[in-house]
Amino acid sequence: MVTISELYARAEYPDLTHWKDMPMFSIAQLGLLTVGIDPLLYEDLEGADLITILKHDQPVNWKNAIMIFRCLQQDICVGNINCQMVNIHSYYECIGLSFKRVNQIDLKPDDYDLINIYETKISRAESTVWLKKNGYLENPIKQYREEGVEQLTSWQESPLSSILHSTYTTPALNALKGVIEEFWSRYDPENNQPPPKQSVVESWIRENYPDIQASDICKYIDKICRHPKAKKGGNTKVLSKV
């Protein structure tokens, strides 16, 4: 199963954080966000079929998006995901093709192709559960103990997590995210890439986050973010060869 990190890497890591405050997603929005395509590019289609357009334009990960649409439709029909709002296609003689609200419990497994991917809504929480269950989200947080302090490492955090997860933050959390982006998001220990020294990271935090000046907080942020394969303080053996 391809992961969101892999899909976003193919799409060259698009910035989709403007979706972070949405409480619900349509099937179309969730599918596009999962593969790294901004749903705003496909709004107001005036009845045009999104799937037809994706097949024609063939943006990066378009096949994955279409399969996610289909999987979500089928899982809704068999009850593998709970929807806040289910709408199916319906034909009215006076207005033509439209949609109508139905109870999810009344759907049959073969009704999946009737589900409207624009008007069927899934909550942020249910979206996260479905993505984890189907292998799109890696385990983003590893927990360990060091010096008697329980800490969390999040250097493997998924690109979509900022959209799916809470927007609560503090100056220290902002600094932590900044360190991950600056030093670890593109770190590759398999190619003997030298990790940054602890002193370099701490100086960078103080320079870029004026509210974070205490040496102990800077040190803990460095330890929380530091890649497990990176030696404490930087790989001096590798650095000496550069």
C-alpha positions as CSV (number, residue, x, y, z in Angstrom):
1,M,0.0,0.0,0.0
2,V,1.4,3.4,-1.0
3,T,1.6,5.9,1.9
4,I,0.7,9.6,1.9
5,S,4.3,10.5,2.4
6,E,5.1,8.7,-0.9
7,L,2.2,10.2,-2.7
8,Y,3.2,13.7,-1.5
9,A,6.8,13.1,-2.6
10,R,5.6,12.3,-6.1
11,A,3.6,15.5,-6.1
12,E,6.6,17.5,-4.8
13,Y,5.1,18.2,-1.4
14,P,2.3,20.7,-2.2
15,D,1.2,23.1,0.5
16,L,-2.4,22.2,1.4
17,T,-2.5,23.6,4.9
18,H,-5.3,26.0,3.9
19,W,-7.6,23.0,4.4
20,K,-6.6,22.5,8.0
21,D,-9.7,24.0,9.6
22,M,-12.3,22.0,7.6
23,P,-14.5,19.9,10.0
24,M,-15.7,17.6,7.2
25,F,-14.5,16.5,3.8
26,S,-16.4,15.3,0.8
27,I,-15.3,12.0,-0.8
28,A,-13.8,14.1,-3.6
29,Q,-11.9,16.4,-1.3
30,L,-10.6,13.6,0.9
31,G,-9.4,11.6,-2.1
32,L,-7.6,14.6,-3.7
33,L,-6.0,15.8,-0.4
34,T,-4.7,12.3,0.3
35,V,-2.8,12.2,-3.0
36,G,-1.5,15.7,-2.9
37,I,-4.0,17.5,-5.2
38,D,-5.7,20.7,-4.1
39,P,-9.5,20.3,-4.3
40,L,-9.8,24.0,-5.0
41,L,-8.6,23.4,-8.5
42,Y,-11.6,21.2,-9.2
43,E,-14.4,23.2,-7.6
44,D,-17.3,24.8,-9.6
45,L,-17.1,22.3,-12.4
46,E,-20.7,23.1,-13.3
47,G,-21.7,19.4,-13.6
48,A,-18.5,18.2,-15.2
49,D,-17.4,14.8,-14.0
50,L,-14.3,15.0,-11.8
51,I,-13.2,11.5,-12.7
52,T,-13.5,12.3,-16.4
53,I,-11.4,15.4,-15.9
54,L,-8.8,13.6,-13.9
55,K,-8.5,10.9,-16.6
56,H,-8.1,13.7,-19.2
57,D,-5.6,15.9,-17.4
58,Q,-3.8,13.0,-15.7
59,P,-2.2,15.0,-12.8
60,V,0.3,13.3,-10.6
61,N,-1.4,10.5,-8.5
62,W,-4.7,10.8,-10.5
63,K,-5.2,7.0,-10.5
64,N,-4.7,6.8,-6.8
65,A,-7.3,9.5,-6.3
66,I,-9.9,7.7,-8.4
67,M,-9.3,4.4,-6.5
68,I,-9.7,6.2,-3.2
69,F,-13.1,7.6,-4.4
70,R,-14.2,4.1,-5.2
71,C,-12.9,2.5,-2.0
72,L,-14.6,5.2,0.1
73,Q,-17.9,4.7,-1.8
74,Q,-17.8,0.9,-1.2
75,D,-16.7,1.2,2.5
76,I,-19.6,3.6,3.1
77,C,-22.1,1.0,1.7
78,V,-20.8,-1.8,3.8
79,G,-20.4,0.3,7.0
80,N,-16.6,0.4,7.2
81,I,-16.7,4.2,7.7
82,N,-19.3,6.3,9.3
83,C,-20.6,9.3,7.3
84,Q,-22.2,12.4,8.7
85,M,-24.0,13.0,5.4
86,V,-24.7,10.5,2.6
87,N,-26.2,11.7,-0.7
88,I,-26.9,9.5,-3.7
89,H,-27.5,10.4,-7.3
90,S,-31.1,10.7,-8.2
91,Y,-33.0,11.6,-11.4
92,Y,-35.9,14.1,-11.2
93,E,-37.9,14.7,-14.4
94,C,-38.2,18.4,-13.7
95,I,-34.5,19.1,-13.1
96,G,-32.7,16.1,-14.4
97,L,-29.8,14.4,-12.5
98,S,-29.5,15.6,-8.9
99,F,-29.0,14.0,-5.5
100,K,-30.9,13.2,-2.4
101,R,-30.1,12.5,1.3
102,V,-30.3,8.9,2.5
103,N,-29.6,6.9,5.6
104,Q,-26.3,5.1,5.4
105,I,-27.8,2.0,7.1
106,D,-30.2,1.6,4.1
107,L,-27.4,1.3,1.6
108,K,-26.7,-2.0,-0.1
109,P,-23.2,-3.1,-1.1
110,D,-23.9,-2.7,-4.8
111,D,-25.2,0.9,-4.3
112,Y,-21.7,2.3,-4.2
113,D,-21.8,3.8,-7.7
114,L,-24.8,5.8,-6.7
115,I,-23.0,7.7,-3.9
116,N,-22.3,11.3,-4.8
117,I,-18.6,12.0,-4.2
118,Y,-19.2,15.8,-4.0
119,E,-22.1,15.9,-1.5
120,T,-21.3,12.9,0.8
121,K,-19.4,14.2,3.8
122,I,-17.0,12.5,6.2
123,S,-15.8,14.0,9.4
124,R,-12.1,14.9,10.1
125,A,-11.9,12.2,12.8
126,E,-13.5,9.4,10.6
127,S,-11.2,10.4,7.7
128,T,-8.1,10.0,9.9
129,V,-9.3,6.6,11.1
130,W,-10.0,5.4,7.5
131,L,-6.6,6.5,6.3
132,K,-4.8,4.8,9.1
133,K,-6.9,1.6,8.7
134,N,-6.0,1.4,5.0
135,G,-2.3,2.0,5.4
136,Y,-2.1,5.5,4.0
137,L,-0.9,7.1,7.3
138,E,2.3,5.7,8.9
139,N,2.6,5.7,12.6
140,P,3.5,9.4,13.0
141,I,4.6,9.4,16.6
142,K,7.1,7.3,18.5
143,Q,7.1,7.4,22.2
144,Y,10.2,6.8,24.4
145,R,11.8,7.8,27.7
146,E,15.0,9.6,28.1
147,E,16.4,11.1,31.2
148,G,13.2,10.3,33.0
149,V,11.2,12.6,30.7
150,E,8.5,11.1,28.5
151,Q,8.9,12.6,25.1
152,L,7.4,12.3,21.6
153,T,9.3,12.2,18.3
154,S,7.4,13.4,15.3
155,W,10.1,13.6,12.6
156,Q,8.1,11.0,10.6
157,E,4.9,13.0,10.7
158,S,2.7,12.7,7.6
159,P,2.4,15.7,5.3
160,L,-1.4,15.4,5.7
161,S,-1.4,15.5,9.5
162,S,-1.5,19.3,9.6
163,I,-4.8,19.1,7.7
164,L,-6.3,16.2,9.7
165,H,-5.1,17.0,13.2
166,S,-5.9,19.8,15.6
167,T,-4.6,23.3,14.9
168,Y,-3.6,23.9,18.6
169,T,-0.1,25.2,19.0
170,T,2.3,27.0,21.3
171,P,5.7,28.8,20.7
172,A,7.5,25.6,21.6
173,L,5.4,23.5,19.2
174,N,6.0,26.1,16.5
175,A,9.8,25.8,17.1
176,L,9.6,22.0,17.1
177,K,7.8,22.0,13.7
178,G,10.3,24.5,12.4
179,V,13.3,22.3,13.4
180,I,11.7,19.3,11.7
181,E,11.2,21.3,8.5
182,E,14.6,22.9,8.6
183,F,16.8,20.0,9.6
184,W,15.0,16.7,9.4
185,S,12.3,16.6,6.7
186,R,14.9,15.9,4.0
187,Y,17.5,14.1,6.1
188,D,18.7,10.8,4.6
189,P,20.9,8.8,7.0
190,E,21.2,5.9,4.5
191,N,23.4,8.1,2.2
192,N,25.7,9.1,5.1
193,Q,24.3,12.6,5.2
194,P,25.8,14.3,8.3
195,P,23.2,15.3,10.9
196,P,23.3,18.8,12.3
197,K,25.1,19.3,15.6
198,Q,23.0,20.0,18.7
199,S,24.6,23.4,19.1
200,V,23.7,24.4,15.6
201,V,20.0,23.4,16.1
202,E,19.8,25.2,19.4
203,S,21.3,28.4,17.9
204,W,18.9,28.2,15.0
205,I,15.9,27.9,17.4
206,R,17.0,31.0,19.4
207,E,17.6,33.0,16.2
208,N,14.3,32.1,14.6
209,Y,12.0,31.8,17.6
210,P,12.6,34.7,20.0
211,D,10.2,33.3,22.6
212,I,12.3,30.2,23.0
213,Q,15.6,31.2,24.5
214,A,16.0,28.8,27.5
215,S,18.9,26.3,26.9
216,D,17.0,23.4,28.4
217,I,13.9,23.9,26.2
218,C,16.1,24.2,23.1
219,K,17.9,21.0,24.1
220,Y,14.7,19.1,24.6
221,I,13.4,20.3,21.2
222,D,16.5,19.1,19.5
223,K,16.3,15.7,21.2
224,I,12.6,15.3,20.4
225,C,13.2,16.0,16.7
226,R,16.5,14.3,16.2
227,H,16.5,11.3,13.9
228,P,17.0,8.0,15.8
229,K,20.0,7.2,13.6
230,A,21.6,10.5,14.1
231,K,24.3,10.6,16.8
232,K,23.9,13.1,19.6
233,G,25.5,16.4,18.7
234,G,26.1,15.4,15.1
235,N,28.0,12.7,13.2
236,T,31.6,14.1,13.6
237,K,33.1,11.1,11.8
238,V,31.1,11.8,8.7
239,L,31.5,15.6,9.1
240,S,35.3,15.2,9.1
241,K,35.2,13.6,5.7
242,V,33.2,16.4,4.1
